[in-house]
Amino acid sequence: MAKKKVSTKEKKSVGGVAFFLSLFSLIVISLLNLVILPTLIDVAGLKHLGVFLSGSLIGAWAATFISKRSSVFIHELKHHIPSHFAKNKSKGWKIKDDSGEYRYSYSAASEKYNALIALSPYFFPLFTLVAILIAATTLRHSHIAMVLTVGIGYGADCLLNLKDISRAQSDITCITGGYRVGLTFIVAMHVALATILAAWILQGLLGLQYLFAEMWSMMVHIV
């Protein structure tokens, strides 16, 4: 289990106005999606969901064979990816069998992403994205095959992303508001991503279109 994680220019709490606005948005999106999703369920959709869950179990099982050192590398890679897109400068990696560290420097413009970078290893869907790419490029003829493939990636992500969560993780406790706020963000992100994925699983691209249209309509009415 990786215990020591992101090092930035200073050791201080991370997570400002942008972070808390994104947390609020994730909670709203998650709740709306949970309300909308039942309307997409039918017999065929339940079959698709069963295939996806089977794939997820396979992916989670396969992820148990990943070595500790490789697991630490994957964890640190999930710090690096959003940090890279935030245009931060990498200052080095430390990968050991049971711990790791990713160091980077940030600018005043990119500082607002530090909380997201700190928490990204606990929700970033790395294997799911790879599975989606494979499914979209080679399995478009079969929704069932796509769902199974994406399920395998999702299962691997869930195991790797969630197994390191603990109060000992500085990634989470460094968030403004502490461990509970960091954990709330992780849960909200997982629910938001899972419900969006579920709309596709149940009804394909039409399910996604319906979900986003209904979400927008409901948000307009709320506002």
C-alpha positions in Angstrom: 0.0 0.0 0.0 1.4 3.4 -1.0 1.6 5.5 2.1 3.3 8.7 1.2 2.2 10.4 -1.9 2.1 13.8 -3.6 4.8 16.3 -2.7 4.3 19.9 -3.9 6.4 23.0 -3.3 5.0 23.4 0.2 3.3 21.0 2.7 -0.1 22.6 3.2 -3.7 21.9 2.8 -5.0 21.9 -0.7 -8.5 22.6 -2.0 -9.9 26.1 -2.5 -13.1 27.6 -4.0 -12.7 25.7 -7.3 -12.4 22.4 -5.5 -15.5 22.9 -3.3 -17.5 24.1 -6.3 -16.5 20.9 -8.1 -17.5 18.8 -5.1 -20.9 20.5 -5.0 -21.4 19.9 -8.7 -20.4 16.3 -8.4 -22.9 15.7 -5.6 -25.7 17.4 -7.6 -24.8 15.4 -10.8 -24.7 12.2 -8.8 -28.1 12.7 -7.2 -29.7 13.7 -10.5 -28.3 10.7 -12.3 -29.5 8.4 -9.6 -33.0 9.8 -10.1 -32.9 9.5 -13.9 -31.2 6.1 -14.3 -34.3 3.9 -13.2 -36.1 5.2 -16.3 -33.5 3.6 -18.5 -33.9 0.1 -17.1 -35.6 -2.6 -19.1 -35.0 -6.3 -19.7 -32.3 -5.8 -22.2 -30.6 -3.2 -20.0 -30.6 -5.6 -17.1 -28.9 -8.2 -19.3 -26.2 -5.7 -20.2 -25.8 -4.7 -16.6 -25.3 -8.4 -15.6 -22.6 -8.8 -18.3 -20.9 -5.6 -17.0 -20.9 -6.8 -13.4 -19.5 -10.2 -14.5 -16.7 -8.3 -16.4 -16.1 -6.2 -13.3 -15.6 -9.3 -11.1 -13.1 -10.7 -13.7 -11.2 -7.3 -13.8 -11.1 -7.1 -10.0 -9.8 -10.7 -9.8 -7.2 -10.0 -12.4 -6.0 -6.9 -10.6 -5.2 -9.0 -7.5 -2.2 -10.4 -9.5 -0.6 -7.0 -10.0 2.6 -6.8 -8.0 2.9 -4.3 -5.1 5.5 -2.4 -6.9 3.5 -2.2 -10.1 0.4 -1.1 -8.0 2.5 1.7 -6.5 3.7 2.8 -10.0 0.1 2.9 -11.2 -0.9 4.9 -8.2 1.8 7.5 -8.9 1.0 7.5 -12.6 -2.5 8.6 -11.7 -1.0 11.6 -9.9 1.2 12.3 -12.9 -1.5 12.3 -15.6 -3.7 15.2 -14.2 -0.6 17.0 -13.1 0.8 16.8 -16.6 -2.5 18.2 -18.1 -2.4 21.0 -15.5 1.0 21.9 -17.0 2.9 21.3 -13.8 6.6 20.4 -13.9 7.5 16.8 -12.7 10.3 16.8 -10.2 10.7 13.0 -9.9 9.1 9.7 -8.9 10.0 7.3 -6.0 8.7 3.8 -6.4 9.2 1.2 -3.8 7.5 -2.1 -3.0 5.1 -0.7 -0.4 5.3 3.1 -0.9 5.8 5.8 -3.5 6.0 9.5 -4.1 5.4 11.8 -7.0 6.9 15.3 -6.7 5.9 18.2 -8.9 6.1 22.0 -8.9 3.1 24.1 -9.7 2.3 27.7 -10.8 -0.2 30.1 -9.3 -2.5 29.3 -12.3 -2.3 25.5 -11.7 -2.5 25.6 -7.9 -6.3 25.2 -8.0 -5.8 21.6 -9.4 -3.6 20.4 -6.5 -6.6 18.8 -4.7 -7.7 17.0 -7.8 -4.1 15.7 -8.4 -3.9 14.6 -4.8 -7.1 12.6 -4.9 -6.9 11.3 -8.5 -5.4 7.8 -7.7 -8.6 7.0 -5.8 -11.0 7.6 -8.7 -9.0 8.0 -12.0 -10.5 5.4 -14.4 -7.2 4.4 -16.1 -8.0 0.9 -17.0 -11.6 1.8 -17.8 -10.4 4.4 -20.3 -8.1 1.9 -22.0 -11.0 -0.6 -22.1 -13.3 2.0 -23.7 -10.7 2.7 -26.3 -10.3 -1.0 -27.1 -14.1 -1.5 -27.2 -14.7 1.6 -29.4 -12.1 0.7 -31.9 -12.5 -3.1 -32.2 -15.9 -4.2 -30.7 -18.4 -1.6 -32.0 -20.4 -4.4 -33.7 -21.4 -5.8 -30.3 -22.7 -3.8 -27.4 -22.4 -6.9 -25.2 -18.8 -7.4 -26.1 -18.1 -3.7 -25.4 -19.9 -3.8 -22.1 -17.9 -6.9 -21.0 -14.6 -5.3 -22.0 -15.3 -2.0 -20.2 -16.5 -4.0 -17.2 -13.1 -5.7 -16.9 -11.3 -2.4 -17.0 -13.8 -0.9 -14.5 -13.4 -3.8 -12.1 -9.6 -3.4 -12.1 -9.9 0.3 -11.5 -12.3 -0.2 -8.6 -10.0 -2.6 -6.8 -6.8 -0.5 -7.4 -8.4 2.9 -6.7 -10.3 1.9 -3.5 -7.9 -0.5 -1.7 -5.5 2.3 -0.6 -8.1 4.6 1.0 -7.4 5.1 4.7 -6.8 7.9 7.2 -3.1 7.2 6.9 -3.0 8.5 3.3 -1.6 12.1 3.2 -3.2 12.4 -0.3 -6.6 12.5 1.4 -5.8 14.1 4.8 -4.1 17.1 3.0 -7.4 18.2 1.6 -8.9 21.4 3.2 -11.4 20.1 5.6 -9.5 16.9 6.2 -10.2 13.2 5.5 -14.0 13.4 5.5 -14.0 16.1 2.8 -11.5 14.2 0.7 -13.4 10.9 1.1 -16.7 12.7 0.2 -15.1 13.9 -3.0 -13.8 10.4 -3.9 -17.3 8.9 -3.3 -19.1 11.6 -5.2 -16.7 11.2 -8.2 -17.2 7.5 -8.2 -21.0 7.8 -8.1 -21.0 10.4 -10.9 -18.7 8.4 -13.2 -20.5 5.1 -12.4 -24.0 6.5 -13.1 -22.8 8.0 -16.4 -21.3 4.7 -17.4 -24.5 2.9 -16.3 -26.6 4.9 -18.7 -24.3 3.7 -21.6 -24.4 0.1 -20.3 -28.2 0.1 -20.1 -29.0 1.8 -23.4 -25.8 2.6 -25.3 -25.2 6.0 -26.7 -28.9 6.8 -26.7 -28.9 6.2 -22.9 -26.1 8.8 -22.6 -28.0 11.3 -24.7 -31.1 10.7 -22.6 -29.2 11.0 -19.3 -27.5 14.3 -20.3 -30.7 15.8 -21.7 -32.7 14.9 -18.6 -30.0 16.2 -16.4 -29.9 19.5 -18.2 -33.6 19.8 -18.1 -33.8 19.1 -14.3 -30.9 21.5 -13.6 -32.7 24.3 -15.5 -35.9 23.7 -13.5 -33.9 23.7 -10.3 -32.2 27.0 -11.1 
